């Protein structure tokens, strides 16, 4: 196990023991799990994507509908970062815990598909994904990879191969509802788990930030690993304020140790 301060090591061991004892562990991840992969979060002061840009000005459903060129101009650098990004040790450790039979579901606020690239299979993307696009005219859904090269290298707006309509990335924009079926599954998973592990989320964005409360209200234990405190720290069994790419592998190694 990575050398950690004694107090942090004790917290890691306790978190691992809770995972070993759990019959159903659900993980909730936010932007903080992908920042070690080079994808900036949205709200960190000075470095977040919203530090210099008004999200309602570029990432809203209204902007996409009325000024799609402006939306895609903003989206292109983010997509470039996501395409280059690789899963980090935090993503891989959750996939290992799933493969070991401990993690049943990963609920993520991220759109970058890094959990799937790391090997996680049961992933609920509450804020959508950059992995696919939907036509605004004929409503067909198509793999985003078919359109990435002309979009990234030539700035060409993605258009449907079937009807020529503008393709919208399957990400949830401001002013847009969460995907209903995915959200229903996330609620069911949160209410049925006996342990929720929150990793890399500040728990500030509703309604997803309320999922740990759903778990707590149904008797689950709660472990939080995040760089900064959250509103639920006082309710958690374990809180570790540190880098998820350091702590999650340590927890996984301890939980999987024979």
MIGUKOL-984021 format. One record per atom (N, C-alpha, C): x negated, z negated, y negated; residue in one letter. Coordinates in steps of 0.02 Angstrom, whole numbers, padded with zeros to 5 digits, always signed. Layout:
REM MIGUKOL-984021
XZYa;...
REM end
This chain:
REM MIGUKOL-984021
-00042+00000+00060x;+00000+00000+00000x;-00044+00000-00062x;-00022+00036-00114x;-00058+00037-00177x;-00067-00033-00205x;-00126-00048-00231x;-00139-00114-00259x;-00093-00126-00319x;-00056-00180-00316x;-00008-00198-00368x;-00019-00271-00386x;+00000-00290-00447x;-00001-00362-00465x;+00042-00401-00416x;+00024-00464-00405x;+00058-00505-00355x;+00134-00507-00365x;+00155-00516-00427x;+00226-00521-00441x;+00263-00456-00425x;+00231-00400-00442x;+00260-00335-00429x;+00260-00321-00354x;+00208-00341-00320x;+00203-00332-00248x;+00260-00369-00212x;+00273-00430-00234x;+00328-00469-00205x;+00395-00433-00215x;+00404-00404-00275x;+00466-00368-00289x;+00472-00306-00245x;+00417-00271-00236x;+00417-00212-00192x;+00435-00232-00121x;+00406-00286-00097x;+00420-00309-00028x;+00493-00330-00020x;+00520-00363-00071x;+00590-00384-00068x;+00636-00323-00068x;+00620-00274-00111x;+00660-00212-00113x;+00658-00177-00046x;+00599-00173-00016x;+00592-00141+00050x;+00632-00178+00103x;+00633-00244+00100x;+00671-00283+00148x;+00746-00271+00140x;+00769-00265+00078x;+00840-00249+00067x;+00857-00181+00096x;+00812-00133+00090x;+00823-00066+00118x;+00825-00070+00194x;+00780-00107+00224x;+00779-00113+00297x;+00843-00146+00323x;+00870-00193+00286x;+00929-00229+00308x;+00994-00190+00293x;+00989-00141+00250x;+01048-00104+00228x;+01073-00058+00283x;+01138-00051+00287x;+01168-00001+00332x;+01182+00063+00295x;+01186+00059+00228x;+01202+00119+00188x;+01172+00111+00118x;+01114+00141+00108x;+01081+00140+00043x;+01095+00205+00006x;+01117+00199-00056x;+01129+00256-00100x;+01080+00250-00159x;+01051+00307-00177x;+01002+00308-00232x;+01033+00345-00291x;+01023+00318-00351x;+01044+00351-00413x;+00982+00365-00454x;+00969+00428-00469x;+00909+00446-00507x;+00926+00479-00573x;+00881+00468-00622x;+00888+00499-00687x;+00825+00536-00706x;+00821+00554-00769x;+00766+00597-00793x;+00697+00566-00780x;+00694+00499-00778x;+00630+00466-00770x;+00596+00480-00704x;+00632+00503-00654x;+00600+00519-00591x;+00565+00586-00593x;+00583+00628-00641x;+00554+00694-00646x;+00501+00700-00702x;+00496+00651-00745x;+00444+00655-00798x;+00374+00657-00768x;+00359+00623-00712x;+00292+00631-00683x;+00278+00701-00657x;+00331+00742-00649x;+00323+00811-00628x;+00316+00858-00688x;+00315+00830-00748x;+00305+00871-00808x;+00368+00893-00842x;+00425+00866-00822x;+00488+00884-00854x;+00507+00827-00901x;+00510+00839-00966x;+00525+00785-01013x;+00597+00761-01006x;+00606+00697-01021x;+00675+00672-01021x;+00708+00692-01087x;+00768+00668-01098x;+00805+00691-01157x;+00801+00643-01216x;+00792+00578-01202x;+00803+00529-01255x;+00742+00489-01277x;+00685+00496-01243x;+00627+00457-01263x;+00605+00476-01334x;+00591+00425-01373x;+00573+00436-01443x;+00507+00475-01448x;+00510+00531-01484x;+00450+00570-01496x;+00436+00623-01444x;+00458+00612-01381x;+00442+00659-01327x;+00504+00689-01294x;+00561+00657-01302x;+00622+00682-01269x;+00645+00748-01298x;+00685+00784-01258x;+00709+00849-01280x;+00754+00845-01341x;+00784+00786-01352x;+00828+00779-01410x;+00791+00749-01470x;+00726+00740-01465x;+00688+00709-01520x;+00690+00753-01583x;+00689+00819-01573x;+00687+00865-01630x;+00746+00913-01631x;+00792+00905-01585x;+00848+00952-01579x;+00913+00914-01571x;+00963+00934-01607x;+01030+00905-01599x;+01061+00935-01536x;+01074+00895-01485x;+01101+00923-01423x;+01167+00959-01433x;+01210+00934-01477x;+01273+00966-01489x;+01265+01034-01522x;+01205+01045-01550x;+01192+01107-01586x;+01170+01163-01539x;+01141+01146-01482x;+01114+01198-01438x;+01139+01193-01366x;+01155+01133-01343x;+01171+01124-01272x;+01245+01107-01262x;+01287+01133-01304x;+01359+01121-01297x;+01394+01182-01269x;+01452+01170-01240x;+01492+01225-01214x;+01513+01271-01270x;+01525+01243-01329x;+01546+01283-01386x;+01490+01331-01407x;+01427+01307-01409x;+01371+01351-01427x;+01363+01406-01375x;+01369+01389-01311x;+01362+01440-01260x;+01415+01495-01268x;+01476+01475-01284x;+01530+01523-01290x;+01523+01566-01353x;+01503+01534-01408x;+01502+01569-01473x;+01435+01600-01489x;+01381+01569-01467x;+01314+01593-01482x;+01270+01590-01419x;+01287+01629-01368x;+01250+01624-01305x;+01175+01638-01313x;+01157+01683-01359x;+01085+01697-01370x;+01048+01634-01392x;+01080+01595-01435x;+01049+01533-01459x;+01041+01483-01402x;+01092+01478-01361x;+01088+01433-01304x;+01031+01453-01257x;+01026+01516-01240x;+00974+01538-01193x;+00904+01534-01224x;+00899+01542-01289x;+00834+01532-01322x;+00810+01460-01313x;+00857+01413-01319x;+00839+01342-01309x;+00826+01328-01235x;+00863+01358-01191x;+00859+01344-01120x;+00795+01371-01088x;+00768+01426-01115x;+00713+01460-01082x;+00652+01415-01072x;+00627+01379-01123x;+00568+01336-01111x;+00581+01281-01059x;+00642+01255-01057x;+00658+01204-01008x;+00657+01233-00937x;+00685+01293-00930x;+00685+01326-00864x;+00614+01341-00842x;+00571+01362-00889x;+00501+01374-00873x;+00468+01312-00845x;+00480+01255-00876x;+00452+01192-00851x;+00478+01175-00782x;+00543+01185-00772x;+00573+01169-00708x;+00545+01214-00652x;+00537+01278-00667x;+00512+01325-00617x;+00440+01306-00597x;+00401+01283-00644x;+00331+01265-00630x;+00325+01198-00594x;+00375+01155-00603x;+00370+01086-00579x;+00371+01080-00503x;+00335+01031-00479x;+00334+01015-00407x;+00358+00943-00398x;+00388+00928-00341x;+00409+00858-00328x;+00349+00812-00332x;+00360+00753-00359x;+00307+00703-00363x;+00317+00650-00309x;+00271+00602-00303x;+00277+00552-00249x;+00343+00514-00247x;+00375+00506-00305x;+00440+00471-00305x;+00493+00512-00269x;+00496+00578-00283x;+00542+00621-00246x;+00528+00620-00172x;+00465+00627-00154x;+00446+00631-00084x;+00460+00566-00046x;+00452+00510-00080x;+00464+00446-00047x;+00539+00437-00031x;+00582+00461-00075x;+00654+00457-00061x;+00673+00503-00003x;+00641+00561+00001x;+00653+00606+00058x;+00630+00574+00123x;+00574+00538+00120x;+00549+00503+00179x;+00597+00448+00201x;+00625+00412+00153x;+00673+00359+00170x;+00737+00389+00200x;+00757+00447+00175x;+00815+00480+00204x;+00800+00503+00275x;+00741+00533+00285x;+00722+00555+00352x;+00716+00496+00400x;+00698+00438+00374x;+00693+00378+00415x;+00759+00344+00430x;+00813+00371+00401x;+00879+00345+00415x;+00903+00291+00367x;+00865+00278+00314x;+00883+00224+00268x;+00926+00249+00210x;+00906+00302+00177x;+00944+00328+00121x;+00997+00377+00146x;+01060+00364+00128x;+01115+00407+00150x;+01130+00462+00099x;+01125+00445+00035x;+01144+00492-00018x;+01100+00481-00078x;+01081+00536-00110x;+01047+00534-00175x;+01095+00562-00226x;+01114+00522-00275x;+01154+00544-00331x;+01106+00554-00389x;+01105+00614-00418x;+01057+00625-00472x;+01091+00654-00534x;+01065+00634-00591x;+01085+00662-00655x;+01043+00724-00673x;+00992+00738-00632x;+00945+00791-00648x;+00970+00859-00623x;+00948+00911-00657x;+00969+00979-00641x;+00913+01020-00610x;+00855+00988-00595x;+00794+01024-00580x;+00783+01041-00507x;+00826+01019-00462x;+00823+01031-00390x;+00760+01003-00356x;+00724+00958-00388x;+00661+00932-00359x;+00675+00888-00298x;+00732+00855-00297x;+00748+00815-00237x;+00752+00860-00175x;+00786+00917-00183x;+00792+00963-00126x;+00724+00992-00107x;+00684+01008-00157x;+00617+01035-00143x;+00574+00984-00105x;+00587+00920-00119x;+00548+00867-00085x;+00572+00854-00014x;+00632+00879+00002x;+00658+00870+00070x;+00721+00830+00076x;+00747+00803+00021x;+00811+00767+00024x;+00867+00817+00040x;+00912+00797+00083x;+00965+00842+00105x;+01033+00827+00075x;+01050+00763+00071x;+01116+00745+00045x;+01110+00726-00028x;+01112+00775-00072x;+01101+00765-00143x;+01165+00785-00182x;+01188+00739-00224x;+01246+00752-00266x;+01221+00760-00338x;+01228+00820-00365x;+01203+00837-00432x;+01260+00829-00482x;+01266+00770-00511x;+01324+00756-00554x;+01323+00796-00619x;+01264+00816-00642x;+01260+00855-00703x;+01245+00928-00691x;+01255+00950-00628x;+01246+01020-00612x;+01175+01037-00592x;+01160+01102-00589x;+01096+01126-00564x;+01075+01191-00598x;+01010+01201-00604x;+00985+01266-00628x;+00977+01315-00570x;+00994+01293-00510x;+00984+01335-00451x;+01034+01390-00443x;+01089+01388-00481x;+01140+01440-00475x;+01171+01453-00543x;+01206+01509-00548x;+01239+01529-00610x;+01308+01556-00592x;+01355+01549-00639x;+01423+01574-00628x;+01441+01624-00683x;+01475+01677-00662x;+01496+01729-00709x;+01555+01705-00750x;+01551+01714-00815x;+01605+01694-00860x;+01663+01744-00860x;+01653+01801-00826x;+01706+01852-00824x;+01741+01855-00756x;+01702+01863-00703x;+01732+01869-00636x;+01726+01805-00595x;+01690+01754-00621x;+01685+01687-00592x;+01646+01685-00526x;+01610+01738-00510x;+01568+01736-00451x;+01508+01690-00463x;+01484+01659-00409x;+01427+01614-00414x;+01367+01647-00381x;+01310+01648-00415x;+01253+01685-00391x;+01190+01643-00397x;+01141+01654-00352x;+01078+01617-00356x;+01041+01632-00421x;+01017+01581-00454x;+00982+01590-00518x;+00916+01628-00509x;+00885+01621-00451x;+00819+01651-00440x;+00822+01727-00447x;+00880+01758-00436x;+00886+01830-00443x;+00878+01853-00515x;+00884+01806-00563x;+00883+01824-00634x;+00825+01792-00672x;+00785+01752-00638x;+00734+01713-00673x;+00681+01756-00706x;+00653+01804-00669x;+00597+01842-00696x;+00614+01879-00761x;+00667+01919-00763x;+00683+01953-00827x;+00703+01905-00882x;+00732+01847-00863x;+00751+01798-00914x;+00689+01765-00944x;+00642+01745-00901x;+00584+01709-00925x;+00531+01754-00957x;+00522+01813-00930x;+00469+01857-00955x;+00491+01903-01011x;+00555+01923-01011x;+00579+01970-01060x;+00633+01941-01106x;+00655+01880-01091x;+00707+01849-01132x;+00774+01883-01122x;+00783+01917-01065x;+00845+01953-01053x;+00900+01905-01033x;+00957+01908-01068x;+01013+01865-01052x;+01040+01881-00983x;+01050+01831-00941x;+01075+01845-00873x;+01146+01873-00875x;+01155+01930-00841x;+01221+01961-00836x;+01237+01975-00763x;+01300+01968-00747x;+01325+01975-00679x;+01310+02045-00652x;+01284+02048-00592x;+01270+02113-00560x;+01335+02150-00542x;+01389+02112-00535x;+01452+02143-00513x;+01493+02170-00571x;+01497+02131-00626x;+01542+02153-00680x;+01509+02156-00748x;+01447+02132-00754x;+01413+02134-00819x;+01428+02076-00864x;+01468+02028-00841x;+01484+01970-00882x;+01424+01924-00890x;+01424+01883-00942x;+01370+01836-00954x;+01372+01781-00900x;+01314+01766-00873x;+01308+01713-00823x;+01291+01647-00856x;+01328+01595-00839x;+01315+01529-00865x;+01278+01488-00812x;+01222+01457-00829x;+01190+01412-00781x;+01238+01357-00760x;+01237+01338-00697x;+01283+01288-00672x;+01260+01217-00690x;+01246+01207-00753x;+01229+01142-00780x;+01286+01119-00824x;+01296+01054-00829x;+01350+01027-00868x;+01328+01020-00941x;+01362+01054-00985x;+01347+01053-01056x;+01390+01002-01092x;+01371+00984-01153x;+01412+00940-01193x;+01480+00974-01205x;+01533+00936-01195x;+01600+00963-01202x;+01628+00990-01137x;+01591+00980-01082x;+01612+01006-01017x;+01620+00947-00969x;+01670+00952-00925x;+01683+00899-00877x;+01633+00902-00819x;+01621+00844-00788x;+01579+00842-00729x;+01614+00879-00672x;+01575+00908-00625x;+01606+00941-00568x;+01648+00892-00528x;+01712+00906-00521x;+01760+00857-00495x;+01743+00835-00424x;+01729+00882-00379x;+01717+00863-00310x;+01652+00822-00303x;+01600+00843-00340x;+01537+00806-00338x;+01547+00736-00364x;+01584+00729-00419x;+01596+00664-00448x;+01637+00619-00401x;+01686+00649-00367x;+01725+00610-00318x;+01681+00585-00262x;+01636+00628-00238x;+01590+00607-00185x;+01543+00552-00209x;+01520+00557-00271x;+01476+00506-00299x;+01511+00439-00304x;+01574+00440-00324x;+01614+00378-00328x;+01622+00347-00259x;+01639+00389-00210x;+01648+00363-00141x;+01584+00334-00114x;+01528+00368-00126x;+01464+00343-00102x;+01446+00277-00134x;+01459+00271-00199x;+01442+00210-00235x;+01485+00151-00212x;+01548+00165-00197x;+01593+00111-00177x;+01584+00091-00104x;+01553+00133-00064x;+01546+00118+00007x;+01476+00094+00027x;+01428+00098-00019x;+01360+00077-00001x;+01354+00001-00002x;+01303-00025+00032x;+01289-00096+00027x;+01224-00109-00011x;+01191-00055-00033x;+01132-00060-00076x;+01127+00002-00119x;+01120-00008-00184x;+01106+00049-00228x;+01038+00039-00259x;+00998+00092-00255x;+00932+00093-00286x;+00935+00140-00345x;+00926+00113-00405x;+00924+00154-00466x;+00851+00168-00482x;+00834+00232-00491x;+00765+00251-00502x;+00760+00300-00560x;+00724+00280-00612x;+00711+00325-00668x;+00771+00340-00710x;+00816+00294-00716x;+00875+00304-00759x;+00882+00245-00806x;+00894+00260-00870x;+00906+00208-00919x;+00977+00182-00917x;+01020+00214-00877x;+01090+00195-00869x;+01126+00193-00937x;+01115+00246-00975x;+01146+00250-01041x;+01199+00305-01046x;+01199+00352-00998x;+01244+00409-01003x;+01304+00400-00957x;+01361+00392-00986x;+01423+00386-00948x;+01450+00455-00930x;+01488+00460-00875x;+01512+00405-00833x;+01463+00385-00777x;+01409+00423-00768x;+01364+00409-00712x;+01334+00339-00717x;+01321+00316-00779x;+01292+00250-00788x;+01336+00194-00761x;+01399+00208-00750x;+01444+00158-00723x;+01444+00154-00647x;+01411+00199-00613x;+01411+00199-00540x;+01381+00135-00509x;+01326+00108-00537x;+01301+00045-00508x;+01351-00012-00513x;+01392-00012-00566x;+01444-00063-00570x;+01496-00054-00515x;+01511+00008-00498x;+01556+00021-00442x;+01527-00009-00378x;+01462+00000-00368x;+01430-00028-00308x;+01432-00104-00310x;+01414-00133-00366x;+01413-00206-00372x;+01483-00235-00361x;+01533-00203-00389x;+01602-00228-00382x;+01626-00226-00310x;+01593-00185-00269x;+01613-00181-00199x;+01562-00218-00154x;+01523-00263-00184x;+01482-00308-00146x;+01412-00285-00129x;+01389-00230-00159x;+01323-00203-00143x;+01268-00241-00179x;+01208-00238-00149x;+01147-00261-00183x;+01124-00206-00231x;+01082-00224-00279x;+01058-00176-00329x;+00984-00185-00341x;+00946-00130-00336x;+00875-00128-00352x;+00866-00077-00408x;+00829-00095-00460x;+00817-00050-00517x;+00743-00041-00526x;+00721+00022-00526x;+00651+00039-00541x;+00652+00087-00600x;+00627+00065-00657x;+00629+00106-00718x;+00576+00080-00766x;+00554+00124-00811x;+00503+00103-00858x;+00529+00053-00909x;+00593+00057-00926x;+00622+00014-00977x;+00682-00024-00950x;+00701-00080-00981x;+00758-00119-00957x;+00823-00080-00962x;+00872-00099-00921x;+00938-00069-00922x;+00990-00125-00932x;+01051-00105-00944x;+01103-00154-00956x;+01121-00195-00894x;+01100-00171-00836x;+01118-00206-00774x;+01061-00247-00745x;+01007-00255-00782x;+00951-00294-00756x;+00971-00364-00735x;+01017-00394-00772x;+01038-00463-00757x;+01079-00468-00693x;+01105-00411-00669x;+01146-00411-00609x;+01107-00389-00547x;+01046-00364-00557x;+01009-00335-00502x;+00973-00387-00460x;+00966-00373-00396x;+00926-00416-00351x;+00852-00408-00367x;+00832-00347-00382x;+00762-00332-00397x;+00759-00284-00457x;+00716-00301-00505x;+00703-00256-00562x;+00627-00247-00567x;+00604-00185-00564x;+00533-00171-00572x;+00525-00121-00629x;+00495-00144-00683x;+00486-00102-00742x;+00417-00069-00739x;+00415-00013-00706x;+00351+00022-00696x;+00366+00095-00678x;+00313+00133-00667x;+00317+00204-00652x;+00348+00215-00583x;+00401+00254-00580x;+00435+00266-00515x;+00388+00302-00466x;+00342+00343-00492x;+00296+00380-00448x;+00245+00334-00415x;+00238+00274-00442x;+00195+00223-00412x;+00234+00176-00367x;+00293+00154-00392x;+00331+00101-00358x;+00371+00127-00299x;+00405+00183-00305x;+00445+00208-00249x;+00404+00222-00187x;+00345+00253-00193x;+00305+00262-00132x;+00284+00196-00101x;+00272+00145-00142x;+00254+00080-00116x;+00313+00049-00078x;+00372+00056-00107x;+00432+00029-00073x;+00444+00066-00007x;+00438+00132-00009x;+00450+00172+00051x;+00400+00155+00106x;+00336+00148+00086x;+00285+00132+00136x;+00299+00065+00169x;+00321+00017+00129x;+00336-00050+00157x;+00399-00047+00201x;+00450-00011+00178x;+00512-00007+00217x;+00502+00030+00283x;+00458+00080+00284x;+00448+00121+00343x;+00393+00094+00388x;+00360+00040+00366x;+00306+00011+00405x;+00332-00018+00471x;+00299-00001+00525x;+00321-00026+00590x;+00282-00088+00610x;
REM end
